[in-house]
């Protein structure tokens, strides 16, 4: 069965971006796994990996309108903690932690380059 192996977010300031993601993902047990010539891949406990990368074409990194990476966490407290950590690190709020209908609890934020992320917990 096919599955997503990794997702990429582009950056225009690699050092700031990797400092942001190293500290952010540490909140939920994530850690840097493997440097590449253009970026750094992070591993969470399971699922797809996340790569912070300089664009391969040399053009500036931009965020996608409608694009978002959602990180599933194990507890409601981790949703709140991940959102708070992102803001502490200079990210911006896109939606406070809280219930989103029958889907579970979500929080939304952007990284330093404007890439949109979500943290979510579903008891189902």
HUSUL-V961090 format. One line per field, one symbol per residue. ss: DSSP state (A for helix, B for strand, O for the rest). phi: phi as a letter, one per 30 degrees, with the letter a starting at -180 (. if undefined). psi: psi as a letter, one per 20 degrees, with the letter a starting at -180 (. if undefined). A space follows every 10 residues. Layout:
# HUSUL-V961090
ss: ???
phi: ???
psi: ???
This chain:
# HUSUL-V961090
ss: OOOOOBBBBB OOOAAAAAAA AAAAAAOOOO BBBBBOOOBB BBBOOOOOBB BBBOOOOOOO OOOOOOOOBB BBOOOAAAAA AAAAAAAAOO OBBBBBBBBO AAAOBBBBBB OOOOOBBBBB BOOO
phi: .dbdcabcbd bcbeddddde ddddddebid adcadbecab ccccdaiddb ccbdeddidd dbccdjdacc cdcdbddded dddddededj dcdcldeldb iddkcbbbac ddcjddbbcb bbdd
psi: pqrpgqqqpq qingggghgg hggghhhkjq qpgpqrhiap pqpahraqrp ppqpphiirq qqqpoiqqpp opriqhhhgg gggggghhjj rqpjoqprqm bihapqqqrq ahjjppqqpq ppi.
